[in-house]
Amino acid sequence: MSEVLVLAETTAAGVRKPTLELLTAARALGEPAAVVFGDASDQVVSQLAEYGATKVYAVGAPEMQEFLSLPKAEAVVQIAQASNPVAILVTSGPEGKDVAARVAVRLNAGIIPDATTVSLDGDTVSAVQTVFAGRFQATSQVLRGPAVVTMRPNATSAEAAPASAGVESVDVSVSDGAKGAKVDSREPKVSTGRPELTDAAMVVAGGRGVGSEEGFGVIEKTADALGAAVGASRTVTDQHWAPHELQVGQTGKTVAPSLYLAAGISGAIQHRAGMQSSKTIVVVNKDAKAPLFQIADFGVVGDLHAVLPALVDEVAKRKG
């Protein structure tokens, strides 16, 4: 079977969940081979192998951390030219899409962004992707070169398939052109104790209906009660009621959790583009004609400041 390159995302705690989802999806195309930028520790290799990686390409060159995404793209291109994979899978996100686009250009290959599933028909890679701000789904095929596919987090359930993964250290040549912007410093993100927004199985998001920065607190309390991540509409982040990193939508982050609870969000197309792939959508809004009700699985017409505290109380009772 041909290799399928999977670009791994790691943290100090190990391999990020979207990477495990990519490894699961990759098994439908061939033998998953993970590309790790930086230290491929025993813990990281073990996790990758648990989810089907049969090989780990360890790219330890310091340029992978010292500069932006260009050295990573060049490393993937060099690995792909040597291994001739059937596909290259990347998590959809700012850096992932940047790397994927550069890799596709360098390899003269087709690219499919924002895929939710991938499959192999003979030698041709197909993928279902969301298009036109998430309003439609299209099935696309890559007809030239290794298929470069960016996949949405939570689109695939991560399923273990233990394998034995060998580690291959890769020496890459990084061009001067890839060193145009250098990372001077890094500051660890302060943990809130909540799941990462794009990785979370549940998201509670608030919109203009929260009324104020203080009013947004009910969104956070509800999320904490459910063990969910916190999201927000663009109006909320523009008003500085919540950080911009929590914005869900066309100009924010794209999520596809098992549960998306939207409170006080009317549902403009820009917001729906970032969350309508969620498996179950629950909407709380005083306006019965709010557009978001059109795609909701469940809806409550009411004041979020009355509905959500009641939900928090009920969750506490059931946990007790």
C-alpha positions in Angstrom: 0.0 0.0 0.0 1.1 3.6 -0.7 2.0 5.9 2.2 -0.3 8.7 3.3 1.6 11.5 4.9 -0.1 13.0 8.0 1.2 16.2 9.4 1.2 15.8 13.2 0.5 18.5 15.6 2.0 18.0 19.1 2.1 19.8 22.4 3.9 19.2 25.6 1.0 16.9 26.6 1.4 14.8 23.4 -0.4 14.5 20.1 -3.4 16.7 19.5 -6.7 15.1 18.9 -7.1 16.4 15.3 -4.0 14.5 14.3 -5.4 11.2 15.6 -8.5 11.9 13.5 -6.3 12.4 10.4 -4.6 9.1 11.1 -8.0 7.4 11.3 -9.0 9.0 8.0 -5.7 8.1 6.4 -6.2 4.4 6.8 -8.9 4.5 4.1 -6.3 5.6 1.6 -3.1 3.7 2.5 -0.5 3.3 5.2 -0.4 6.3 7.5 3.0 7.9 8.0 3.2 10.8 10.4 5.5 13.8 9.9 6.6 15.3 13.3 8.3 18.7 13.4 10.7 18.8 16.4 11.3 16.1 19.0 9.6 12.8 18.2 9.6 11.6 21.8 8.7 8.0 22.8 5.3 9.3 24.0 4.5 11.0 20.7 5.6 8.0 18.7 3.6 5.6 20.9 0.5 7.7 20.5 0.9 7.9 16.7 1.4 4.2 16.4 -1.7 3.5 18.6 -3.8 5.2 15.9 -2.2 3.5 12.9 1.0 5.2 12.0 3.4 2.7 10.5 6.2 5.2 10.2 7.2 8.5 11.8 9.3 11.0 9.9 11.1 13.1 12.5 12.2 16.5 11.2 14.4 17.9 13.9 15.9 20.8 12.0 15.8 24.0 14.2 14.3 26.0 11.3 11.0 24.2 11.9 10.6 26.1 15.2 12.6 29.2 14.5 10.6 30.4 11.5 7.0 30.5 10.2 5.4 27.8 8.1 7.6 28.0 5.0 10.3 25.6 6.3 7.6 23.1 7.3 6.2 23.2 3.8 9.7 22.7 2.2 10.2 19.7 4.6 7.0 18.1 3.5 7.8 18.6 -0.1 11.1 16.9 0.3 9.6 14.0 2.2 6.9 13.6 -0.4 9.3 13.7 -3.3 11.2 10.8 -1.7 8.3 8.7 -0.5 5.8 9.3 -3.3 2.6 9.2 -1.1 -0.9 8.8 -2.4 -2.1 11.7 -0.3 -1.0 14.3 2.3 -3.5 15.1 5.1 -3.4 18.3 7.1 -5.7 19.6 9.8 -7.7 22.6 8.6 -6.5 25.7 10.4 -4.5 28.8 9.7 -1.1 27.2 9.6 -2.3 23.9 8.2 -4.0 25.5 5.2 -0.9 27.7 4.6 1.4 24.7 4.6 -1.0 22.6 2.4 -1.3 25.3 -0.2 2.5 25.8 -0.5 3.0 22.0 -0.7 0.4 21.6 -3.4 2.0 24.4 -5.5 5.5 22.9 -5.1 4.3 19.4 -6.0 2.0 20.6 -8.8 -0.7 18.6 -7.1 -4.4 19.1 -6.5 -5.7 20.3 -3.2 -9.0 19.9 -1.4 -9.6 22.2 1.6 -12.1 21.7 4.4 -12.8 18.0 3.8 -15.0 16.0 6.1 -14.3 12.5 4.6 -11.8 11.0 2.2 -11.9 7.8 0.1 -9.9 6.0 -2.5 -11.5 5.0 -5.9 -8.8 3.0 -7.6 -5.9 5.3 -7.6 -8.0 8.5 -7.3 -8.5 10.2 -4.0 -12.0 11.7 -3.4 -13.2 13.9 -0.6 -16.4 15.5 0.6 -15.8 19.1 1.4 -17.9 22.1 2.5 -18.1 25.0 0.0 -19.7 28.4 -0.3 -19.3 29.4 3.3 -20.6 26.0 4.4 -23.9 26.2 2.6 -23.2 23.2 0.3 -21.3 19.9 0.3 -19.3 18.9 -2.8 -17.5 15.6 -3.7 -14.2 16.4 -5.3 -11.4 14.3 -6.8 -7.7 15.0 -7.2 -6.5 14.0 -10.6 -2.9 15.2 -10.5 -0.1 14.5 -8.1 -0.5 13.3 -4.5 -3.8 14.6 -3.1 -3.3 17.4 -0.6 -6.3 17.5 1.7 -7.0 19.7 4.7 -9.6 18.1 7.0 -11.9 19.8 9.5 -11.4 18.8 13.2 -14.1 16.6 14.6 -15.2 15.5 11.1 -13.9 12.0 11.8 -13.9 10.1 15.0 -10.5 9.1 16.2 -10.3 5.3 16.4 -7.3 3.4 17.6 -5.7 0.8 15.3 -2.4 -0.2 17.0 0.6 -0.5 14.7 4.3 -0.7 15.0 5.9 2.6 13.9 9.5 3.0 13.0 11.2 6.4 13.3 13.1 7.9 10.4 15.1 11.0 11.1 14.9 13.4 8.1 17.6 15.9 7.2 16.0 18.7 5.2 17.5 21.6 3.3 15.7 24.9 4.1 16.1 27.7 1.5 17.0 31.3 2.4 13.6 32.3 1.0 11.9 30.4 3.8 13.7 32.3 6.5 12.2 35.7 5.7 10.2 36.0 9.0 11.7 34.7 12.2 9.9 33.8 15.5 11.6 35.9 18.1 9.8 34.6 21.2 6.9 32.3 22.2 4.6 32.8 25.2 2.6 29.8 26.4 -1.1 30.2 26.3 -2.7 30.6 29.7 -4.9 27.6 30.3 -8.5 28.2 31.2 -9.1 24.5 32.1 -11.6 24.3 29.2 -11.1 22.2 26.0 -9.5 23.8 23.0 -12.3 25.4 20.9 -11.5 23.6 17.6 -10.9 20.2 19.4 -13.9 20.2 21.7 -16.7 17.7 21.6 -19.1 20.3 23.0 -19.2 24.1 22.4 -21.3 26.7 24.1 -21.3 30.0 22.2 -22.8 33.3 22.9 -23.8 36.2 20.7 -25.2 39.8 20.9 -28.1 38.5 23.1 -25.8 38.2 26.1 -26.0 42.0 26.3 -22.6 42.8 27.9 -19.2 41.5 29.0 -20.7 40.6 32.3 -23.6 38.9 30.6 -21.2 36.7 28.7 -20.4 35.1 32.0 -23.5 32.9 31.8 -22.0 31.3 28.6 -18.8 30.5 30.5 -20.7 29.0 33.4 -22.8 26.9 31.1 -19.7 25.6 29.3 -18.0 24.8 32.6 -21.1 22.9 33.7 -21.1 20.8 30.6 -17.3 20.4 30.3 -17.5 22.3 27.0 -15.4 24.9 25.2 -16.5 28.5 24.9 -17.3 30.2 21.6 -18.6 33.6 20.5 -20.0 35.4 17.6 -18.1 38.2 15.8 -20.3 40.9 17.5 -19.2 39.7 20.9 -15.5 39.7 20.0 -15.7 43.0 18.3 -17.3 44.5 21.4 -14.4 42.9 23.4 -16.9 40.9 25.6 -14.8 37.9 24.8 -11.3 37.3 23.2 -11.1 37.1 19.4 -9.6 33.7 19.7 -13.1 32.4 20.6 -14.8 33.7 17.5 -16.6 31.1 15.5 -17.5 31.8 11.9 -16.2 32.6 8.4 -13.6 35.0 9.7 -13.0 33.1 12.9 -12.6 29.4 13.7 -14.5 26.5 12.2 -15.8 23.9 14.6 -17.8 20.7 14.2 -18.4 19.3 17.7 -21.0 16.7 18.7 -23.0 19.4 20.5 -23.1 23.2 19.6 -25.2 25.2 21.9 -25.8 28.7 20.5 -27.3 31.3 22.9 -28.3 34.8 21.8 -26.9 34.3 18.3 -29.2 35.2 15.4 -27.3 33.1 12.9 -25.9 35.2 10.0 -24.4 33.2 7.2 -20.9 34.2 8.3 -21.4 32.5 11.7 -23.2 29.4 10.3 -20.2 28.9 8.0 -18.1 28.1 11.1 -20.4 25.7 12.9 -23.1 24.2 10.8 -21.2 20.9 10.4 -21.9 20.3 14.1 -23.6 17.0 14.7 -26.3 18.4 17.1 -27.2 22.1 17.2 -29.2 23.6 20.0 -30.4 27.2 19.8 -31.6 29.5 22.6 -33.0 32.9 21.4 -35.8 35.3 22.3 -36.5 35.9 18.6 -38.5 32.9 17.2 -37.5 34.1 13.7 -33.8 34.0 14.2 -32.2 32.4 11.1 -30.2 29.9 13.3 -33.4 28.1 14.2 -33.6 26.9 10.6 -30.6 24.6 11.0 -31.2 23.8 14.7 -31.9 20.2 15.9 -33.5 21.6 19.1 -34.6 25.2 19.8 -35.7 27.1 22.9 -37.5 30.5 22.4 -36.7 32.4 25.5 -34.3 34.6 27.4 -30.9 33.0 27.6 -30.3 34.6 31.0 -33.2 32.6 32.3 -32.8 29.4 30.2 -29.0 28.8 30.7 -29.0 29.2 34.5 -31.8 26.7 34.7 -29.8 24.3 32.5 -26.8 24.7 34.8 -28.9 23.9 37.8 -30.3 20.8 36.1 -26.9 19.6 35.1 -25.7 20.1 38.7 -28.6 18.1 40.0 -27.9 15.2 37.6 -24.3 15.2 38.4 -25.1 15.2 42.1 
